[in-house]
Amino acid sequence: MKRMSHAMFCVLLALFLCGNAYALQLLYPLDGTYVTTSKYLVIKGGKDPVLSGIAIEINGVKSDVIDISSETYRAAFEDMFIVKPLFDPGKNRIVVEGYQGQEKVATVEGTVYFLD
């Protein structure tokens, strides 16, 4: 019997993990862009499986986990999350964490430049 190579094992593992991946994206503002108003931070979470909570950190200030699991929330917003961020003038580092229950299952990071 032929042995599975390390590379083949890594490819198979990646395919398996992608099938259960939690999608989490910063939709607006996009990473590396600049904005002149601080009105919206738009985050897209995955639909399969569904995230139950999101925590947002901007420049080291982190929110509590925000519950987005209710049927009412899902009926209104599906897998989108929109907040009004408090950007500092200049460079802003954004970290968004997605949760399933108490477990952190996804992270997305980005940098936005706010021109006040």
Helices and strands as residue ranges (DSSP letters): H 6-19, E 24-28, E 34-35, E 41-45, E 53-58, E 61-62, E 66-67, H 71-77, E 80-83, E 90-100, E 103-114
